[in-house]
Amino acid sequence: MMRLRRLAVMGLSALCLSGCTLVSTSSSPSLINPNNVPLGLLNPTIPFTDYAQVRWVTRDIFLLDHDNQVVPVPRSMTAPPTLAAVFYYETQGPTPIEIANGLTSQVGTLVVTQANIEDGVALVYVNKALNQLSPAQQRLAAGQLLYTADAMGATRGIEIFIDQTPFTLALRNGEKVQLVTPSDLAYLKKA
């Protein structure tokens, strides 16, 4: 009798629980009523604040096309974007779609540890990966960094530092410069 009662209770429990599911059995997505979204996740402000909002802006980074010319490519990022944040997106390289369209990068191995603009000059601190590139590749990498910084307001050029040591770029004509200006690498920019 006790065994029969346990079996009946287990069967009744299984029957009751079979109707309880949190996972939809539909094979297609279904819309959720906005009133049922918890914690104010659809509010224009960040949850649990009354004022903080996430705003998105678009800034140009520069990648290399199939002719090794630097070309602007838009990237969305949170506002306000800093030069270091823009360089972060640049060092991530091209997206798979951009790669399929022939875009490449020479700064994919670089880590930008710090970047800011002082008096129109971008001061860019990177890791030693820049030293491991050939002189031609260094010019391409410097061109990408230069024109990205220029788009952010560093109109006088960039100075690159590797582990806090000033980097000297060998230009195509053999001249060596620490302050790389847009006129130094103008031949890299697509007209």
C-alpha positions, 0 to 999 in steps of 0.5 A: 500500500505504501509503495502504491502511494509513493508511486502515485505521488511520483506519477502525479508530481511528474505530471505536474512538473511536465507542464512547467517549462521556461524554454519555449517549444516554438521553433521560431523566435517570438517577440517579448512584450517590452513591459515584461523586460526586467530591470529597465534593460530597455531604458535609454539609460544604463540600468540602475542609473538615472543619467548615464547613457551609452552613446555610439559614435563612428571614427575612421581607422586606416587600413591598407588596400590591395595597393598598400595605400591607407584607406579610411574605414569607419568603426563604431565605438562608445563616446567620447572616443579617446585616441587610445580607444581608436588605436585599439580598434585599429590594432584589431585589424580588418573584419572578415568582410574587409579581408574578403574585400582585400584590406590588410593591416601592418599594425595587427601585432602592435599593442598601443599601451598609451596614446594622447595628443599634445599640441597637435602631435600624437604621442603613441606608445607601442610594444616591440613588435614594431621593431620586428617589421621591415623598414617598408612595413614600419612605414606602412604601420606608421602610415596607418597610425599617422592618418588615424591620429590625424583624423582624431586631431593630431594634424602635426604628426605622430611620435612613436615610442617603443617601451618609452624609447623614441622610435626613429622611422626611416623614410623612403628617401633615407631620411630618419625622423622621430616626428612623422608628419602627414607630408612624410607619408603622403604617398601612402594615402589614397587620393 
